Each structure stands twice: as C-alpha cells, then as structure tokens.
Amino acid sequence: MGDDQAITHTIGITGATGAIGGRVAARLARIGAAQRLIVRDINRAPELPDASAAMAAMAAYEDPHAFERAVKGAATLFLVSATESADRLRQHISAIDAAVAAGVTRIVYLSFLSAAPAATFTFARDHFYTETHIRSAGVAHTFLRPSFYLDMLPHWIDRTGVLRGPAGNGRVAWVSRDDVADVAAAVLTRDSVHDGRTYDVTGPEAVTLGTTVERLSALTAKAVRYVPETWEEALESRRPSGAPEWAIEGWASSYAAIANGEMDVVVPTVPDLAGHPAQSIEGYLRRHPSTLAHVHN
C-alpha cells in the first residue's frame, strides 16, 4: 500500500468476526490504521496487534440506532454483505442509512460479480439493489465484486467427493478470500483514487467445474468428480436439507450463473491493486493442504 499507509481517519469494519472482515481488519492493523470493529457479539471481536488503533462496538445491521452509535466517528465504512436471508436487502438499507446519519462519508461495499436486478444467481440481486441504495445515499463509494470464493469450494463437495449442480460447461474464476481482503485493504487506504469505481475481483483464470475437480483430484489424491444436474434435479437434491425455498433456489442458481456465463470473468484487479498475482487453485491447495480432509473415498 506504499505511501498510503498514513491514514488519518477511522475506518469502520463490519463483519470483523468473519472471514473477509477479519482479514481486512488484520491487514489494516499491521499499518496502524484506526479502526472501529463493528460486531454482533463484542466477546468475539478479534484481538489485533495494535490494540490502541482498533476499538470494538456492538451493533446489528437491522438495529439502526445501535448501528449509528457504533459507526459514529468513522469516516469510511467497509460494509460486508450480511448473511443470506429473506430480508438481507432490508438489513443493508438499514445499516447504510444509519451510517450516513452517523456522518460516514464513504462506503466500500463487498458486493458480488455480475450483480444485476435479473442476475441468475438470486443472491446477487440483493447486491445490485444495495449498490443502488448506496449510490442514492450521496456518499463516496466503491464496490468490490468478487467471484465465488476459492475457500468455499470444498463446501460444494460432499463427503463422497461429488460436486453436483446445473453448471454445465460454464466457467468460473475462483478467487481466494485472502486476495479479496488484500484488494479491500488497498481500496480502504486510498479514497479519492477509487471513489465511484466498481471492481470485479477474480482469480487468474476461468475454468469449468470439470477442470476444477480434475485439478483438485490431481493435487490432493482424493477422487473428486463433477455430476451435472438439471435445474429441477438441483432443487430436488437440496430440498432434503429442510432449508427454505429461497435458500434452495439461491444455492442452485449459483451453479446456473456459471452455466449462463455470468462467472466467466477474469480481470487483473488483484495484481493491479494488491500488487501480487491472484491465487490459483494449485497455489491455494499448497497453502491449505487439508482442504478436502472431509472427503472420504
């Protein structure tokens, strides 16, 4: 982050106990940035190297009064999208309005690749409307749109080594959470350079799910295979989970978005902003050799 390490204002970090927010907070702590860690449970707030530069405050997105108090004094807010739910957009709007009321002048939002009102991946629609609300709020903003997380890929594979879904021969540029956090930290530490920008954040190449499992198998000695499904088969295979229909449709539509080409995007955002190559599947597995430990075959 070079000469942008001297940060004179407080950055609010939401989701600081989570996978992305926690990584971003750790990166900002290393350069001594003043942070407000906004968490739902104060007892889970991360312990960072420079405790004097990070304070924790407890608030939920859906509690506007608590959220306004929590972010007061922060000029920039890193808004990590809430966990998928039937009312996620309402939660986002509540948090955005509370942040603006508290005096936040810049929001960096963690959105999703190909966010659009009619996105195939149903959860991406919330991201589009959240971006729209931020634009209408009258504050400076930057949107980060990562592809599917490389770190989540193991959770798409069941214990027998099967990855199933209606992805067809579509391609996806898996991106690691570490790379996304590096990009976010770079954007948060420079404001005017990134204001008004939307950045897709992807891995170094787009591959089919068939190629994905071939590489996983070769690198882990686990027998992993991809089983294509139709849309109806995907819904039926997930219904025994007991999850609500909106969630089941969301899971299945993540694969359908791959089939429709909406994830077939490769851009150099990671090297351009983070200053290093984006992690490949091979690079990720070298760092995380137990990634498929749950697969038994």
C-alpha positions as CSV (number, residue, x, y, z in Angstrom):
1,M,0.0,0.0,0.0
2,G,3.1,2.2,-0.2
3,D,2.7,5.9,0.6
4,D,-1.0,5.4,1.5
5,Q,-0.2,3.9,4.9
6,A,-0.6,7.2,6.8
7,I,-4.3,7.1,7.4
8,T,-5.7,10.0,9.4
9,H,-9.3,8.9,9.8
10,T,-11.1,6.0,11.4
11,I,-12.3,3.1,9.2
12,G,-15.4,1.2,10.3
13,I,-15.1,-2.5,9.6
14,T,-18.3,-4.6,9.6
15,G,-18.2,-8.4,9.8
16,A,-14.9,-8.1,11.7
17,T,-15.5,-11.6,13.2
18,G,-16.0,-13.1,9.8
19,A,-13.7,-14.4,7.0
20,I,-13.4,-11.2,5.0
21,G,-13.9,-8.5,7.6
22,G,-11.5,-10.2,10.0
23,R,-8.8,-10.5,7.3
24,V,-9.3,-6.8,6.3
25,A,-9.1,-5.7,9.9
26,A,-5.8,-7.7,10.4
27,R,-4.3,-6.1,7.3
28,L,-5.2,-2.5,8.4
29,A,-3.9,-3.2,11.9
30,R,-0.5,-4.0,10.5
31,I,-0.2,-0.5,9.2
32,G,-1.6,1.1,12.3
33,A,-4.9,2.3,10.8
34,A,-7.5,3.5,13.3
35,Q,-10.4,1.1,13.1
36,R,-13.9,0.7,14.6
37,L,-14.7,-3.1,14.6
38,I,-18.5,-3.4,14.3
39,V,-19.6,-6.8,15.6
40,R,-22.8,-8.5,16.7
41,D,-21.1,-10.1,19.7
42,I,-18.5,-8.0,21.5
43,N,-17.0,-11.1,23.1
44,R,-16.0,-12.3,19.6
45,A,-14.2,-9.2,18.5
46,P,-10.8,-10.0,17.1
47,E,-7.6,-9.2,19.0
48,L,-5.4,-7.2,16.7
49,P,-1.7,-6.4,17.0
50,D,-2.2,-2.7,17.7
51,A,-5.0,-2.7,20.2
52,S,-4.8,1.1,20.6
53,A,-5.8,1.6,17.0
54,A,-8.8,-0.6,17.0
55,M,-11.9,-0.3,19.1
56,A,-14.9,-2.7,19.0
57,A,-18.5,-1.7,19.0
58,M,-21.6,-3.9,19.1
59,A,-24.4,-3.5,16.6
60,A,-26.6,-5.4,14.1
61,Y,-27.4,-4.2,10.7
62,E,-31.1,-4.3,11.5
63,D,-30.8,-2.1,14.6
64,P,-30.3,1.4,13.1
65,H,-29.9,3.1,16.5
66,A,-27.2,0.8,17.7
67,F,-25.5,0.8,14.2
68,E,-25.5,4.6,14.1
69,R,-23.8,4.7,17.6
70,A,-21.3,2.1,16.6
71,V,-20.1,3.9,13.4
72,K,-20.2,7.4,14.8
73,G,-16.7,8.9,14.3
74,A,-15.8,6.7,11.4
75,A,-15.3,8.5,8.1
76,T,-15.1,5.4,5.9
77,L,-17.2,2.2,6.3
78,F,-16.3,-1.2,4.9
79,L,-19.7,-2.8,4.5
80,V,-19.6,-6.6,4.3
81,S,-22.8,-8.0,2.9
82,A,-25.0,-9.7,5.6
83,T,-25.5,-13.5,5.7
84,E,-28.0,-14.6,3.0
85,S,-31.6,-14.2,4.4
86,A,-35.1,-13.4,3.2
87,D,-34.7,-9.8,4.4
88,R,-31.0,-9.2,3.7
89,L,-31.6,-6.2,1.5
90,R,-33.7,-4.5,4.3
91,Q,-30.8,-5.1,6.7
92,H,-28.3,-3.5,4.2
93,I,-30.6,-0.4,3.7
94,S,-31.0,0.0,7.5
95,A,-27.2,-0.1,8.0
96,I,-26.5,2.3,5.1
97,D,-29.0,4.8,6.3
98,A,-27.7,4.6,9.9
99,A,-24.1,5.0,8.7
100,V,-24.9,8.1,6.7
101,A,-26.8,9.6,9.7
102,A,-23.7,9.0,11.8
103,G,-21.6,11.0,9.4
104,V,-19.9,8.3,7.3
105,T,-18.8,10.0,4.1
106,R,-17.5,6.9,2.2
107,I,-18.7,3.3,1.9
108,V,-16.7,0.5,0.4
109,Y,-19.2,-2.3,-0.2
110,L,-18.4,-6.0,-0.6
111,S,-20.8,-6.9,-3.5
112,F,-20.8,-9.8,-6.0
113,L,-19.7,-10.4,-9.5
114,S,-22.3,-9.7,-12.2
115,A,-24.7,-8.2,-9.6
116,A,-27.8,-7.2,-11.5
117,P,-31.6,-6.9,-11.0
118,A,-32.1,-10.1,-13.0
119,A,-28.9,-11.9,-12.1
120,T,-29.2,-15.7,-12.5
121,F,-27.7,-16.1,-9.0
122,T,-30.6,-14.9,-7.0
123,F,-28.5,-13.7,-4.1
124,A,-26.6,-11.3,-6.5
125,R,-29.8,-9.3,-6.9
126,D,-29.7,-8.1,-3.3
127,H,-26.2,-6.8,-4.1
128,F,-27.3,-4.8,-7.0
129,Y,-30.1,-3.1,-5.1
130,T,-27.7,-2.5,-2.2
131,E,-25.3,-0.8,-4.6
132,T,-28.2,1.3,-5.9
133,H,-29.1,2.4,-2.4
134,I,-25.6,3.4,-1.6
135,R,-25.4,5.5,-4.8
136,S,-28.6,7.3,-3.8
137,A,-27.2,8.0,-0.3
138,G,-25.0,10.8,-1.6
139,V,-21.7,9.4,-0.2
140,A,-18.5,8.5,-1.9
141,H,-18.4,4.8,-2.7
142,T,-16.5,1.9,-4.1
143,F,-18.0,-1.5,-5.0
144,L,-15.9,-4.7,-4.8
145,R,-17.5,-7.6,-6.8
146,P,-15.7,-10.8,-6.1
147,S,-16.3,-14.1,-7.9
148,F,-17.1,-17.3,-6.0
149,Y,-14.6,-17.9,-3.2
150,L,-12.0,-20.5,-3.7
151,D,-12.2,-21.1,0.1
152,M,-15.8,-22.1,-0.2
153,L,-15.2,-24.6,-3.0
154,P,-14.6,-27.5,-0.5
155,H,-18.1,-26.9,0.9
156,W,-19.6,-27.5,-2.5
157,I,-18.1,-31.0,-2.5
158,D,-19.8,-33.7,-0.4
159,R,-18.1,-36.4,1.7
160,T,-18.1,-38.8,-1.1
161,G,-16.2,-36.4,-3.3
162,V,-19.1,-35.3,-5.6
163,L,-19.6,-31.8,-6.8
164,R,-23.1,-31.6,-8.3
165,G,-25.1,-28.8,-9.8
166,P,-26.5,-27.3,-13.0
167,A,-23.3,-25.5,-14.1
168,G,-23.0,-27.3,-17.5
169,N,-19.7,-26.4,-19.2
170,G,-19.7,-22.8,-17.8
171,R,-16.6,-21.3,-16.3
172,V,-15.8,-19.6,-13.0
173,A,-12.7,-17.7,-11.9
174,W,-12.5,-18.8,-8.3
175,V,-10.9,-16.2,-6.1
176,S,-9.3,-16.6,-2.6
177,R,-10.6,-14.6,0.4
178,D,-7.0,-13.5,1.1
179,D,-6.9,-11.9,-2.3
180,V,-10.2,-10.1,-1.8
181,A,-9.0,-8.9,1.6
182,D,-5.8,-7.5,0.1
183,V,-7.8,-5.6,-2.6
184,A,-10.2,-4.3,0.1
185,A,-7.4,-3.1,2.3
186,A,-5.8,-1.3,-0.7
187,V,-9.0,0.4,-1.6
188,L,-9.8,1.4,2.0
189,T,-6.4,3.1,2.4
190,R,-6.8,5.3,-0.7
191,D,-10.0,7.1,-1.1
192,S,-10.3,9.6,-4.0
193,V,-8.4,7.2,-6.3
194,H,-11.1,4.6,-6.0
195,D,-14.2,6.7,-5.4
196,G,-17.0,5.9,-7.8
197,R,-15.3,2.8,-9.1
198,T,-16.6,-0.8,-9.3
199,Y,-14.0,-3.5,-9.3
200,D,-14.6,-7.1,-10.3
201,V,-12.3,-9.3,-8.3
202,T,-11.4,-12.7,-9.7
203,G,-8.8,-15.5,-9.8
204,P,-6.2,-15.8,-12.5
205,E,-8.3,-18.0,-14.9
206,A,-11.8,-19.2,-15.5
207,V,-12.3,-22.9,-15.5
208,T,-15.2,-25.4,-15.8
209,L,-16.3,-27.4,-12.8
210,G,-14.9,-30.5,-14.6
211,T,-11.5,-28.9,-14.8
212,T,-11.8,-27.8,-11.2
213,V,-12.4,-31.3,-9.9
214,E,-9.6,-32.7,-12.1
215,R,-7.1,-30.3,-10.5
216,L,-8.4,-31.0,-7.0
217,S,-8.1,-34.7,-7.6
218,A,-4.6,-34.4,-9.0
219,L,-3.3,-32.2,-6.2
220,T,-5.0,-33.9,-3.2
221,A,-5.1,-37.6,-4.2
222,K,-8.8,-37.5,-3.5
223,A,-11.2,-38.9,-6.1
224,V,-13.4,-35.8,-6.8
225,R,-15.9,-35.7,-9.7
226,Y,-18.5,-33.3,-11.1
227,V,-22.0,-34.5,-11.6
228,P,-24.1,-32.2,-13.8
229,E,-27.8,-31.7,-12.8
230,T,-30.8,-30.1,-14.4
231,W,-32.4,-27.2,-12.7
232,E,-35.2,-29.3,-11.2
233,E,-32.7,-32.0,-10.2
234,A,-30.7,-29.4,-8.3
235,L,-33.7,-28.2,-6.4
236,E,-34.9,-31.7,-5.5
237,S,-31.4,-32.8,-4.4
238,R,-31.2,-29.8,-2.0
239,R,-34.7,-29.9,-0.5
240,P,-34.0,-32.7,2.0
241,S,-31.8,-30.2,3.8
242,G,-35.0,-28.6,5.1
243,A,-33.8,-25.1,4.1
244,P,-36.4,-22.6,2.9
245,E,-37.2,-22.5,-0.8
246,W,-35.5,-19.1,-1.3
247,A,-32.2,-20.6,0.0
248,I,-32.5,-23.7,-2.1
249,E,-33.1,-21.6,-5.2
250,G,-30.1,-19.5,-4.3
251,W,-27.8,-22.4,-3.9
252,A,-28.9,-24.0,-7.2
253,S,-28.8,-20.6,-9.0
254,S,-25.1,-20.2,-8.1
255,Y,-24.4,-23.1,-10.5
256,A,-26.9,-21.8,-13.1
257,A,-25.0,-18.5,-13.1
258,I,-21.9,-20.4,-14.0
259,A,-23.7,-22.2,-16.8
260,N,-25.1,-18.9,-18.2
261,G,-21.6,-17.4,-18.4
262,E,-22.1,-14.8,-15.7
263,M,-19.0,-16.0,-13.8
264,D,-16.8,-16.3,-16.9
265,V,-14.9,-13.1,-16.0
266,V,-11.1,-12.7,-15.5
267,V,-9.7,-9.3,-14.6
268,P,-6.3,-8.2,-13.2
269,T,-7.7,-6.4,-10.2
270,V,-5.7,-8.4,-7.6
271,P,-2.3,-7.8,-9.2
272,D,-3.2,-4.2,-10.1
273,L,-4.4,-3.2,-6.6
274,A,-2.9,-5.8,-4.2
275,G,0.5,-5.9,-6.1
276,H,0.7,-9.7,-6.4
277,P,-0.7,-12.4,-8.6
278,A,-4.1,-13.8,-7.7
279,Q,-4.0,-17.3,-6.2
280,S,-4.7,-20.2,-8.5
281,I,-6.3,-23.4,-7.4
282,E,-2.9,-25.0,-7.2
283,G,-1.5,-22.2,-5.1
284,Y,-4.4,-22.3,-2.7
285,L,-4.0,-26.0,-2.2
286,R,-0.3,-25.6,-1.5
287,R,-1.2,-23.2,1.3
288,H,-4.2,-25.3,2.5
289,P,-3.2,-28.9,2.0
290,S,-6.1,-30.2,4.2
291,T,-8.7,-28.5,2.1
292,L,-10.5,-31.8,1.2
293,A,-10.0,-33.6,4.5
294,H,-13.8,-34.1,4.8
295,V,-13.8,-36.2,1.6
296,H,-13.7,-40.0,2.3
297,N,-13.3,-42.3,-0.6
